[in-house]
Amino acid sequence: MIELKNIEKVYEDGFQALKNIDLAFEDGKINVLIGPSGCGKTTTMKLLNRLVDYTDGEIMLDGTNIKDVNPIELRRQMGFVIQNIGLFPHMTIYNNVAAVPKLLKWPKERIEERVVELLELVNLDPQTYMNRYPSELSGGQQQRIGVIRALAAEPSIILMDEPFSALDPISREQLQDELLRLQTEINKTIIFVTHDMDEALKIADQIILMKDGQIVQKGSPKEIIANPADDFVKDFIGEKRLAEEMKLPSLDNFISRSFVSIQKDCSTADAIEQMTAHKVTDIPVETEGGIYHGSINLYHALANKDEKLSDLLDTDTQTIKNGTETEQVIKQLNGVYTTTPVIASDGQLVGTLDPYKLLHGCLKPNVVISN
């Protein structure tokens, strides 16, 4: 666990880069620091390996104050991936990845096994790439090497300072996917700096949004989107992203196509048998051509077993027109969540609406539906 307690950073010229930072980075999670240029996100990250020292407060790493740890030893406990990759151009890929394990005096056999393992981890054939030089690789491949070099000495913490920002959009998206896949295998504590909200929303377990050296809001992507703290957060997220989050899923997600129905020429006993067998309290009735004709209620039918089905038919039950917007359906149901027939424009019975799927899979904490 990494904890920042009341951290302040003031430079010699009097500029205060960080103000009262209280923060915990979650173990085994991707923690994303984000905000506009100059907000303090990179400074915050560099405090962790003491590339920058803080002015006041304390940073605890697994209960130990990092100022009590030798900076060199501290940095060897953390992998570091930077924007411009920083591979040594005169060294082969093998030697780039092996650099830190060699400094730690690992046995040669262990280093070789580790380099091969890491190259395979990012889908780069070791025999093909080990003896190549950085200039012989694409930007995306170089960045993959930068990532696995940071993993080489098996650190528990990885610092990543805008590692994908210099890549083209396609390579960047591929590397984001690669990072998410890797994390499922390596389970590291990752502190990732970016200024790109799409990137943060995609990869983060925890987002820390900063402005003017302070934390404005922190939480999961879902929490940040659902409950932005203020107008700055809303503006930084962007209206389009907020609108997408507010948009409810299509009604198709909640329609059951494998519904139970009966024909209008069936008997009341047939209807009761079908409803009890399928454990439903209402069943739609359709004509031979599949046109919706009405519904039968189980309790009404049980109380009137001797009546004809046509006499028990309720033709005024609520129905939903297929293709209706989900929000409009919720308003139409008005809090009454019973299995509801869904009807096509030509009167065909196309399915039934599952009210529980609608309730649990559609409604969000930040969505308020007015009557």
C-alpha positions, 0 to 999 in steps of 0.5 A: 500500500502506498499512502500520501499524507498531507503532502505539500510541494513548494519549489525554491521560487515559491511555486506550490505544486502540490497542496495537502494531498491525501491519497492511497494507491490501491494495491494490484490496481491501475491508479490513473492520475489525470488533469490538465497540464501543470496540475501536479500529476507527474510531480505526484508520481515522481515523489514516489521514487524520489525523483522529486522530494516533497516539502511536507507530509509523508509518503508511506510504502507498506508502512515505511516512510520512503525518506527512510529508504535509500533512493537507489534501493527505492527506485529498484523496487519500482518499474518506470515507463516514460513517454519517450520510451528511453530505450538504450539505442546502442543496446540490443532488446535483450540487453535493454530488458536485462539492464536492471536484473544485471545491476541486481546481479541476477544469475545469467540463466535467470536473466535469460529466462526472464527476458524470454518470458517477458517477450512472450508476455507481450507477444514478441517472439524472443528469437526474432527480437532479442538481438534486434536494436530499438531502431529496428522496431516500430513505435508500438513495439518499442513501447512494449519493450519499455513496459517489459523492461520496467517489469524485468526485476519483478517490482511490485509497483510500476510508474507510467508517465504518459507512456502511450501519448506519443503513439498513433491512435491505433498503436495507442489503443493496442497498447492500452488493451495490452496493458489491461491483458498484462495486468490480469497476469502480473497484478501489479500496483500501477500508477499511470499519468495521462491527460486523456480522459478516454484512456483513463476511463478505459484502463483505470481501476481508480481515477485521481483527477487533479487541478492546481496541485490539488485532488478534485475527485477520486473514484472508479471510472463509473463513480466519476462519470456518475457523480462528477464533483463540480463543473471542472470535472464535468468539463474535463469529462466532456458533455459527450461522454456524460451523455453516453453514460446517461443514455440507457441501453436499447430496449432489445436488451430486456425483451425475452424472445423465448416467451410463453404464449397460448392460442386464443382457441385454447381452453381456460384449463390449458392456460392455467396448465401453461402458466403453472408449468412455466411459473408465470402469473400472466400469459399473452394470447395470440391468434394463429397468425401471431397477432397479439389478442390480449392476456390471461391472469393466473389468479383470475383464471383459477377463480373462474375455471369454468369460464371460457378463455374468451370471457377471461381475456383482458384486452386492455393490459399494458403493452409496449410498442417494439422500438420504443426508447427505453427511457419512454418505456420506464415512464410508461410503466410508471413503477408497475413492473409486471411482464409486459407484451411487446408488440410490433407495428403490425400487431405481431407479438414479438416478445415480453419485457422482463421487468427485473432485467430492466430494473437491474440492468438499466437504471443507474444511480445518476439517472432520474426518470420523471413521471 
